Amino acid sequence: MNKIKTIDEAVSHIKDGMTVAVGGFMGAGTPEKLVDAVIARNIKNLTLICNDTAFTDKGVGKWVVNKVVSKIIVSHIGTNPETGRQMNAGELKVELVPQGTLAERIRAAGAGLGGILTHTGIGTVVEEGKQKLTVDGKEYLLELPLKADIALLRGSIVDKKGNIYYSKATRNFNPIIATAADVVIVEAEKIVEVGELDATDVMTPSVFVDVITM
Amino acid sequence: MIQDKDRKREVIVKRVAEELKDGDLVNLGIGMPTLVANYIPEGIDILLQSENGFVGLGPSPEAGNEDPDIVNAGGQPTSIVPGGAFFDSATSFTIIRGGHLDVTVLGALQVDQEGNLANWMIPGKMVPGMGGAMDLVAGAKRVIIAMEHTAKGAPKILKKCNLPLTAKGEVDLIVTDMGVIEVTSNGLLLTELAPETTVEEVIGATEAELKISENLKVMNV
């Protein structure tokens, strides 16, 4: 099965109104070519799942500036002033989620779990409207799974089967969102033959990956 | 009390550094807490965590030597020390939430006498998002607040926080330019005074009730 496609073919999976999870932390580990291609195709009304909205000229921050997204589910927007402006103007819905909770909600969706229990957010606005459970005398919030239609990853080295190695701090949310979307697209910095990437160094197994592009 | 802005910072971060023990895994918040790394006492070997996905956070690289694949939690270029390790965000917060992080040092907008912390938003003004702060404060074994005692003269240590909370009842220690305050089950206890500072000045700059330790010392900074 040939998973290698052009950027354009890869992005053709994304339709208006879909929920798209994107890897990266403040832009580090974000597939910039895929981000740019979505803007170029004039796709609109996406719901974004990402750690943050990066910067106005980097990562998914460009989606905010170009009005690709109508809703975002993120932990931090402080480095992108356009996100705050659109939020205050009522142009963009923003759901802020504690970073660890965000990671675990996505992981739960990918792992087939019905949710996770976390102490994070107890006694804060984060607990509003959520079920609380007590386990061994400690109070937890029930946080529900978070799944996407599409996941966009950046892999540093990807073999032709779709096994991924992430360099240094670019790993962040990439291997987690790889498990929690219907279609998983990886933008490779480098594509290698099957066997060139040692099976021990694989961080996202090919079974999660549908499309490889670069 | 200390007037000079730089001296205030120095006193706070030096004193926080004294709290760290050999072998500690520590997360330093953005801003002033980051400076604590410059004052780690000799012979104390600590490991710094960067919540975007590694332990072994090193110094900022020199201009021209930045590696775009190594950034800190603020997205700025940084480095990793020998013996460090990279991982994904779920592992990063397993470390934070699972009781593996010894100390987190953060700034605050407000802290109160029940150990509640507000440091992530001012409604209508500043809503950057909580990032990893809520997990850090809820999960770290020890939560140390490093901040100036007042904001433009107004107390930040209150009877009750009125800004949205980051976490409830999780703060252990408050280090300011005026003193060191422990959060105990009986309220706030002033254990140390900053140099050139009096107990009366601290009480005057604090809205919360302060108990004064019988063994009140002067900060060794």
Contacts between the chains, C-beta under 8 A, distances in Angstrom:
chain1	res1	chain2	res2	distance
A	25	B	52	4.2
A	25	B	53	7.1
A	25	B	71	7.1
A	25	B	73	7.7
A	25	B	75	7.1
A	25	B	89	7.5
A	26	B	52	7.4
A	26	B	71	6.1
A	26	B	73	7.9
A	26	B	74	7.0
A	26	B	75	2.6
A	27	B	75	6.3
A	28	B	52	7.3
A	28	B	68	6.9
A	28	B	69	6.8
A	28	B	71	4.5
A	28	B	75	6.7
A	29	B	69	7.8
A	51	B	52	7.9
A	51	B	89	7.1
A	52	B	129	7.4
A	52	B	131	7.5
A	54	B	75	7.0
A	55	B	75	7.2
A	74	B	129	6.7
A	75	B	129	5.6
A	75	B	130	6.4
A	75	B	131	5.1
A	75	B	132	7.0
A	76	B	128	6.2
A	76	B	129	3.9
A	76	B	130	7.4
A	76	B	131	4.1
A	77	B	127	7.3
A	77	B	128	6.3
A	77	B	129	5.0
A	78	B	128	2.7
A	78	B	129	6.1
A	78	B	131	7.8
A	79	B	74	7.5
A	79	B	75	6.3
A	79	B	128	8.0
A	84	B	127	6.4
A	84	B	128	7.9
A	87	B	127	7.2
A	96	B	127	7.7
A	96	B	129	4.7
A	96	B	130	6.3
A	98	B	130	5.4
A	98	B	131	8.0
A	98	B	132	7.2
A	98	B	133	7.8
A	98	B	134	4.1
A	98	B	135	5.3
A	99	B	51	6.7
A	99	B	89	7.1
A	99	B	93	6.7
A	99	B	130	7.5
A	99	B	131	5.5
A	99	B	132	4.1
A	99	B	135	6.1
A	100	B	89	7.9
A	100	B	92	7.8
A	100	B	93	3.1
A	100	B	96	6.0
A	100	B	97	5.5
A	100	B	132	6.5
A	100	B	134	7.9
A	100	B	135	3.6
A	100	B	139	7.5
A	101	B	134	7.8
A	101	B	135	7.0
A	103	B	88	7.9
A	103	B	89	4.3
A	103	B	90	4.7
A	103	B	92	7.7
A	103	B	93	5.5
A	104	B	90	6.6
A	104	B	93	7.0
A	107	B	90	5.2
A	118	B	97	6.8
A	118	B	135	8.0
A	118	B	138	7.9
A	119	B	97	7.5
A	119	B	138	5.1
A	119	B	139	7.5
A	120	B	97	6.6
A	120	B	134	5.0
A	120	B	135	4.7
A	120	B	138	4.5
A	120	B	139	7.0
A	120	B	167	7.9
A	121	B	134	5.7
A	121	B	138	7.5
A	122	B	138	7.2
A	122	B	167	7.7
A	122	B	168	6.3
A	123	B	116	7.4
A	123	B	165	5.9
A	123	B	167	6.6
A	123	B	168	2.8
A	123	B	169	7.2
A	124	B	134	6.6
A	124	B	164	6.6
A	124	B	165	4.7
A	124	B	166	6.6
A	124	B	167	6.7
A	124	B	168	7.0
A	125	B	164	5.4
A	125	B	165	7.8
A	126	B	130	7.8
A	126	B	134	6.7
A	156	B	69	7.5
A	167	B	69	4.6
A	168	B	54	7.7
A	168	B	67	7.0
A	168	B	69	4.0
A	168	B	70	5.1
A	168	B	80	7.4
A	168	B	86	5.5
A	169	B	50	7.3
A	169	B	52	5.8
A	169	B	53	5.1
A	169	B	54	5.8
A	169	B	69	6.0
A	169	B	70	5.2
A	169	B	71	5.9
A	169	B	86	5.9
A	170	B	69	5.1
A	171	B	53	5.7
A	171	B	86	6.1
A	171	B	87	6.8
A	171	B	88	4.9
A	172	B	52	5.5
A	172	B	53	4.9
A	172	B	88	6.4
A	172	B	89	5.0
A	173	B	88	7.3
A	173	B	89	5.0
A	174	B	88	7.3
A	175	B	88	5.0
A	176	B	88	6.1
A	176	B	89	6.1
A	176	B	90	5.5
A	203	B	88	7.7
